[in-house]
Amino acid sequence: MIDDANSEFRSCRWLLQHYLGEENEDHACVLLAELYWANYNIAKALQNEMEESEITDDGHVVFAEKPLLLIQTLSHSKKMASYELNKLSISTALN
């Protein structure tokens, strides 16, 4: 999940730079900025939790409730922004 967020973070940064140079693309820029922000914060929250959480005897990481809710909320925001971008024929997927 961290790798996905970092990868999408980089592609959003490139797309955001591209669309900021275009005229009449404000809606796309807002959605890309939201996606950029969500990916950055998902990666940051996951990294912080991995550093601070304990690993169980069977190798699982147990997350606290608050960070887990944050990651879920950011993931939902990311999904909705991606959906709106797809309606504009903009994809953040790397080929």
N, C-alpha and C positions, 0 to 999 in steps of 0.2 A: 504494500500500500504506500509505503514511503517512496519507493522507486517510481510508482505511477504518479504520485503527486509531484515529485521533482521533475519528471519527464514532461508532464502536462504544464507545469509551471514554466519550463523553458520554452515550450511551443507557444504558450499564451503570451509570453514576453515578446517573442518574435512577431506574432500576429498583431499584438497591441501596437507595437512600433509601426507596423505596416499600415494599420487602419487609422492611426493618429495622423498619418500623412495624407489620408484621403479626405475629400470633401463629402459632407452629408452622410457620414458613417457614425454618427454619435451613438446610436442605439447599439451598434456592434461594439464600439469602444467601451461602453458601460458594461455590457455583458462580459467582454473579455477581461476587463478590470476586476469584475466580481469573481470570475473564474481564476484569475491570477492570484487574487487575495485569498480565496478559499484554498487553493492548492498550497500556497505558501504556509498558511496557518495549519492545514492538516499535517503537512510534513513536520512543522515545528512542534505541534502538539504530540505527534507520535514519537518524535525523537526525545522530547522531554520525558514522556511517560516511559519509554524504554530505559532511559537512564535512571529514573527514580523508582520504578516498579520493581517488585521482587519477582524472581522466577521460581515457579513451583518445582517440586521434585521431578515432575514429569515433563519439564521444559516449557511450560506455558507461562505467559506473562499475564498477570492480573491487573487490569486497569481500574482506577478509581472511577466512581460514577460521574463526577463532574467533567473530567476530560473526555470520557466516553460520550457523554451527551454533546459536548462541544464538537467532537469529531463527527458524530452522526448528523448534527445540524449543518456543519460545513459541507459534508458529503451530499446532503439533500440540496443545499444551495448550489453546489457544483453541478449536480444533475439537472436542476432546473435551468441554470444558465446555459448548459450544453444543449439542452432541448431547444431553448429559444434561439441559440446560435445556429443549430441545425435547420430551423425554420427559415433562417436567412441564408442558407446554403454555405455556412461556415463550419468547418470541422477542425477540431484541435488534435485529431488523431495523427500520429506520425506514420508516414507510409514507409 
